[in-house]
Amino acid sequence: MPSPLGRPSRLRAQVARVRALDSANKIALGGLVLAGLAFAAPSLGSAYHHVFAQDSVVVEAKQLNSFCTSTWSTLPGNDDLLPLLPEADTREIVRWERERRIVQRQTLRVLIGLRGNTDKAAQLRDVTITVVSRDPLPTGVRPDVRTLGCGNGEEPPQAAGINLDLLAVGRPVSLSALRGKPGQRAAAKEALDWGKPVSLPHSLNSGEVYSLFLLGRTENYDVRWKATLTWWDGEKTKSVELDNDGRPFHVMADPGGTP
């Protein structure tokens, strides 16, 4: 029996790298300084590593794509991938996902890393979730035979699970507004295996690293979603949109139960 959704051991090194960002990896970009966020492990597909630079905070959002963190379904017309998926490496998985031949199933996980980038502390104020679209499952979606089960590892400081089925399309919803809602309890319980509940605001000092997971979950639909992070730099409120390398995060419900 595979282990239940838990703290994957491959993430231990990944999260550790987030917490130990090397200031020697800084590069200049448009007059701003980007801290090299080293937690985008090559094994998870560097193409899915997206960095946002601001003067007070550096943010990285990374969709997790390994078989320790994700389960998959093939989209209609791609049944030829079903026998290949069990032996596919992460690079193949990433390519097929970008070609829209496969899609993450039931829960999509995003690792967000932040680093204070000025002498003044920044205050992380909020994370909002926006459902971009929610549609019925297309016919012909087939679940892959693999399930999660890579053992336990070090957890990041915090994690939040979101039941995307209950959010209004096109309307940003704060994580704090979702906390404790009856329809969000199952998603929140799943997130406990990945970190403590998200607690904001959070003060981020210069050089300090903070990381959290977002787990977007659907039981019934084909959902595309994104997130927005907001913080106060001591003078003004700033925000950045988090997505899958320019595209909304995409997750579908299990078409027929986990095999």
N, C-alpha and C positions, 0 to 999 in steps of 0.2 A: 504494500500500500504506500503510495506517495505521501509525504508529509503534507499537512494542511498548509494553506497560505501562511507563510511565516517570514522570518527574517533571513533572506537568502545569504549564504556564506560568501558568494561572489561580491556582494555589496560591502562586505567588511572593509576590504582594501579601498573600494571606491569612496566610501564615506570618510575613511581615514584620510584619503588624499584631499578631500574637501577641507578637512580641519587643519591640514598642514600645507596650505598654499605657499609656494615658494616665491618670495618677493623678487627673486632673481629672474623670474619669468615675465616680468613686466615689459610691455611694449608700448610705444607711443602710437596713438591713433587720433588724428584730428585734434591735437592739442590736449586730449584726455589721456589718462594712463589706464591701460587695461591690466588687471591682475590676471596672470595666466592661471585659469582654473583647471587644475590637473585632474579633477575627478572624472573627466570623460574618458573612461578606460577604452583603449582601442578595441577590446573584445566586444564592446557594446556598440561599436559602429560610430566612428568619429563624425560621420556626416550628420548625426543627430545631436551634435554638440553646438548649442547656440548661445553666444555670449552677448550681453547687453552692457555697455559702458555708460556710467553717469559719473558726475564729479564727486558724489558722496558715497555711492554704493555700486559695486560691480555684481551683476546678477547672471547666473547661468541656469538655463532650463534644459533638462535632458529627458526625453522619452526613453524609458527602459524597454529593451527589445530582446533580451536574452531569454532562454527557456527556463532560467531560474526565476524570472520576474514576470513572464508573460505567457499567456496561452493564445492560440491562434485559430482562425477559421479561414478557409479559402473562399474567395468570392466566386460568383457564378462564372462558369466557363473555364475554371482553373483546377478542375479535379485532377489534372495530371500532376499537380504539386503534392497531393495527399501522400503518395508513397515516398516522396522526397523529403517532406518536412521532418520526419523523425531523425534523419541523419544530416539535416542541413546545418551548416555553421551560421554564426551570427551575421556574417557579411551577406550570405545569401538571403537570410531572413530580412535584413534591412533593405536589400535591393528589391525583393518581392513586395515588401510593404510599400516602398516608394513607387513601385510600378502599379500599385493598387490591385495586386493579385491576391493578397492576403490581408487580414485585418485582425487587430487584437480582439480577444473574446472576453466579454463580461466586465473585466476590470483593466483599465489602462493606468499605469503608474508613471508619474513624472517626478524626478528628483530635481529640486531647486537648491542652488547654492548661492549664498550671498557673502560679500566681503566688504567690510568698511574700508573706504578709500580716501578719507581725509582725516585731518587732526580732530575735527569735531565729530561727536557721536551722531549717528542718524537713528531715527526712531521708525521701525517698521510698523506701519499703521494697520494694513489690511491686505487680504487676498480675496479677490472676487472671482467667481466662476460664471461664465456665460455659455449657455448652450446655443451654438450657432445654428444647428439644425437637428431635428429629431424626426426620423421617418420609420415606417414599418420595415422589418427585415425583408430584403429581396429574396425571392425563391432561388433555391440552388446553393445556398450557403452551407458549407460542410465543415464540421469541427475536426481539427487535428487530433490525433490520438494521444499526444503528450499532455501531461498535467504538471503543475508545479511540484517541486520536491527536491530542493537542493540543500536542505538542512538550515540551521540557524546561524546567524552572524551578528555582528555589532549593529545596533539600530541607531538611526540618526536621532537628533534631539526631539523632533516632533513630526506628526503625520496627520493628515485629514482625509477622511473618506467622504465622497459625495455621491448620493443617489441622483444621477442625472435625469432619471425618468420623471422626477417631480419638480424640476425647475422650468419656469416659463421660458420659452425660446426667445432669445434676443434680449433678455433682461439680466444684467449683472446681479449676482447675489453674493453677499458677504459670507465668509465662513462663519463669522460670529452669529449671523442670522440663522444659519442652518443648525447650529449646535443645539442638541436636545430635541429637535423636531422628531416626532414619532416615526415618520417615513424615512428618516436618515439613520436610524439606530443600527441597522445591519451593516451599512457602509462604514459607520463610525467604529463598530466592533471589529470589522476587517482591518481597519487602519491601525488598531492597537497592536497588531502583530508587526507593524513597521515603525512604530514610534509612539511617543506620548502625544496626547491631543494637542493640537496647535493652540498656543496662547499668545495673543497679540493685544496691545503693542509690545514690541521687543526692542530694547536699545542695542545698537550695533556700533561698537567702538572701532577706532582706526585699527586695521589689521585683523579684526575679529572675524571669524568665519561662522556662519550659521546655515544649517541645511534642514530641509523638510521634504516630506513626500506629499504629493497630491494623488489620490486614488479616485479616478472617475469611473463610476460603475453604472451599468445598465442591465436590467433584467428582461427588457421587452423590445428594445428598439435598436435602430441604426443611428448613432449619435456622433455629432461633431461638436467639440467644445474647446474653449480656451480659458486662460486665467489672466488676471491683472494684479500686479503687486504694486502697492502704494506705500510711500514712506515720506517722512518729514526730515529735511536736511538741516533744520535749524532756522531756515529763512523762508522756505516755500515747500509746498507739497509736490512730489514728483511720482510718476508711475511708469511702468513698463508692461507691455503685453507679452505674455508667455504662450508660445505655441510650438508646433512640431516643425521647426526650420521653415517658417513662413506659411505653414498650413495648419488648420485646426487639428487638434488631437482627434483621433477617429477610433471609436470602439463600437462593437456590436454585441448584442445579447447572444448567449449560447443558443444555437439553432435547434439543439435537440438534447440538451443535457450533457454534462461532461462525460466523455467516454470512460 
